[in-house]
Amino acid sequence: MYRKNRDLDPLLNPFVTTVVSMREDWMETPADALLARRLEENSSFVLHQTWKTDCVLRSRVDYMKTWLEVEPDVNVMFWTDDSMESWVMERFGMKPVHKAWSMLGHGQQAEIKKADLFRALVLWYYGGVYADLDIEMKATVRGFVENEQTVIVWEPESAMAQTNAVPLGGTYEKRRGARKTLMLSAFAVSGRRYADFFGYYINWIVANTLSGRSGHYTHVLDHTGPIAEAEAYYYYTGRLAEHDSLLKVLSYEEFQNYGEHHTVPGDSSWEPGRDEGACIDVRDVYGTHVECP
């Protein structure tokens, strides 16, 4: 199995661009156009969230409701596995993005990998804010959106120093090194459509997947998760002649001025049977603030 060097790979990087290809015959829907106009006019604060279905874990509800406290006019776009699948097919069918998406659907941690890619896709296409259901908000991040900034966040230093060993080709390896190695994939902001970094990150995941550098058995951390996003960031800023001057990277301590991520190691809500039966319809959480595409 191809073992990717943790340093920047000259065989891959020159071929990754920020241009994301969509179906030529696909037309933007009226709903897409309306949402895009809201974003461009900063008249609506748009939050994207994803889950397997529209019945969310009760253990996440209190965190979700904090968005209503810091952004009373929030417009929540809530995506399920089914709506993500159809959205990607409609816009990227027969394109490299959809081919990679389909490949991510086979092998280990398939649904998590697809959700990770979708997060980048939906932020690139619409703009707005993405947050996992276990993000608790303390203050608004509207200022980043209004300034059209792209915001990503590092994991806590303690998490990077104690990254759990992950399986690689049947062995286990601990991540070491002076540079930061984990992005907080649970949260990101894109203050405008087609933000350059997210275009690059989408194509980086696609290139790694289609080239075989990240395969069916690549751990989610390396393929689409926190390690992958950190590495893509180094590729983006280290190898492109120019990169987005509006890209802002927050330390986790800086992020804590705005919010908190409550998932702890071993607390994976994707585990089969976890909180089985203990769910609530997302419409009962957000009321009229939520749209389920």
N, C-alpha and C positions, 0 to 999 in steps of 0.2 A: 504494500500500500504506500502511496506517495506520502512522504512525511514533509510537511511544509516547514521551511525554515522560519523561525520566529522573527528574523530580520526581514526587511523589505525584499520582496522577490522580484528581481528585474525581469523575469520571464513573464510575470503576470501584469505588473503595474502599468507598463506603457500602453497596454491595450484597454485599460479601464478609463472611461470618460464619464462626464456628468450628464450626457445626453441619453434620456430614457425613451425607448421607442414604443409607441402604442399602435394599435390597429389603424390602418389608414381609413378604413370604411366605418370607423366608429364615430358617432356624433355625440357631442356633449348633450346630456339630457337637460330639460328645463330645471329639474331639481339641482343638478350639478351647477348650472349657470347661476341660479339664485344663491346657492351657498357660496360660490366663488365671489359673487358681487358683494355679499355680506362681509366676507373676509376682506376684500379689497377696500371696502369703505369703512372697515373697522366698526361696523354697526352691530356686529354680533360676535360674542366671544364663543368660539367653537371648541368643544372638547370631544376628542375621539376616544372611545373605550371599546375593548373587545372582550368577548367571553364565548364559551362553547355554545350557549343558548341564551335566550333572553330571561332566563331564570337564574339570578345571581346568588352567590353564597351569602347567607345572612351574616356571616362573620365579617363581610366586607362592607355592609350597608352603611355603618356609621362613618367609615372613611369616605365613601362615595358622597354622602350628604354634606361633607365639608365643602364641596365645590359650590353648593347652593348658598353657603354662608359667605364665601369670599367673592363669588360672582353670581349675584342674584339673577342676572339676565343670561346665564349660561345656556348655550344650545348644545346638548349632548347628542352626538352621533354615535349610536351604539350598534356595534357590528358583531354578528354571530358567525360561527363557522360557515353556515350556509350562505349568509349574505357576503362574507368575504370571498367565498369561492366564486359566486356568480359575478361579483364586482371585478375580480381579477380576470375572469374569463371574458367579460364584455369588453374590457379595455385593452387587454394584453394577449388575447387569444392568438395563437400561431406566431407569437413573438418570443424572443429569448426569456423575457420575464416569466411568461406563462409556462414555458418549458421547464425552467428552474423551479417554479412553484410546484409543478406536478412532480418533479423529482424529489422535492422536499417532503412530499406526501407519502414517501416510502421510506421505511427504515426507522431508526430510533428517534423518539421525541418529535415525531412528524408534525403534530398539530402545534406544538410550541414553536418550532422552526418557521412554520407558515405564518403564525401570528406575528413573529418577529419581523419577517419580511413585509407583511401587510402594514405594520406600524410605519415603516419607512415609506412604503408606497402611498399611504393615505395622507401622510404629512407632506410628502412631495407634491401630490396631486392637488390637495385642497388647501394645505396650510392649516394652522390652528395649533392645538395642544394635544399631546397624547399622554395618557396616564393609565397605569395598571389600576385595578380596583382596590389595591391595598395602599394606595398613596393617599395620605391625609394632608389636606391643604390648610395652611395657616394664614396665608396672605395671597393676594392676587398676583398673577404673572402677566397681567394685561399690558404692562409697560413694554415687555419684550415683544409682544405681538404688534403693538402700535408702532414700535420702532423697526418693525420688519426684521427682527433678529432671529437667527437660528441658534437655539440653546440646547446643549447636551451637558450631561452631568457625570462626573467621576463617582465611582463607588467610594465608600469610606476607605481611608488609608488602612484601617485595621483589616478590612475585607481583602484588600490587595496583598497585605502582608501574610495573610493566613488563608489564601485561596485553597479550597479543598483540592486534593488530587483528583484528576479526572482520567477516565480510561482513554488510552491512545494505542491502538493496535494491539490490544491485549495486555498492555503494561500500564503502569500509573506513573505520572510525572507531576511534580510540583512546579508551579510557575515561580520563576525567580527573575530578578533583574531590577535595575534601578528605576526604570521608567514605569509609569502607571500602566496597569494592565487590564482594568475593568471599568467599563462604562455602566452607568445606571440605565439599563435598557427599559426600565419601568416608566421613564418620564422623558419627554422632549418637547421642544417648542419650535414651530416654523411660522414666522410672522408673515410669510407670503407664500404664494404658490411657486412650485418648481424651484425650491431652494437648492442651491448648488451642491451642498454637502450631501443632502439626502439623495439627489440624483446619483452622485458618486457611490454612496453606500449601497444603493439598490444594485447598481451595475457591478460593484465589488462582490456582493453576495452571489449574483447571477454568474459572474465569471468564475468564481471559486467552485460553484456547484457544477456548471457545465464542463469545466476543464477537468474535473475529477480531483481537484486539490482538496475539496470538501465533499466527502461521499456519504453514503447511507449510514455509515457507522461513526461518522465524525460527531463528537459530543456537541450538544447544542451551544455550550459556552463558546466553543471555537467556531462553530458554523454560522450562527446568526445572533448569538447572545452577547453578553458583556465583554468577553475577550475579543470576539469578532469585531464589535463596534469600536473598541479601543484600537485594534490593529488597523481597521479601515481609516480611522482618524489619522494615524501616523502615515499611512499611505497617502491620504488626501493632502495633508499639510507638508509632507516631506518630498513628494515626487512631482506634484503639479507645479508648473511655473507660476501659476496664480491660483489663489483660492479665495473663498468668500470672506470678505472683510467683515461681514456682519455675523460671522460664526463666533459664538461665545461659549466657552467651556467653563462651567462652574465646578468648584470643589464641592464635595458633599456637605461640608460645613457651610458654604455659601448657600447651597440649596436649602438647608434647614431653616433659613430665614423665610422660606416660602412653604415648605412642606416636609413630610417625613415618609419614608418607605418602611412599612411594618413587617414585610416578609423577613423571616430569619432562616438561617441554614436548616434544612430538613423540613421546613414548613411549606411544602409545595402543594398548592391548591389544585394542581393538575393530577395529583395522584388518584388512581381509580378508587372510587368509593368515598373519597374524602368529603365530609359534610353531606353525604348522600341524603336527599330528601329535605335538607335544610336550606331551601332556596326561596327567593321572592322575585316576582316579576319586576323587571327593571322600571317599568312604567309606574309601579307603586313606590319606587324610590325617588324618581325624578319628576313624576307627574307630567305636566305639559312641556317641560324643558327637554324631553327626550324624543328623538326620532330614531326609528329602527328601519334602516334602509332595506 
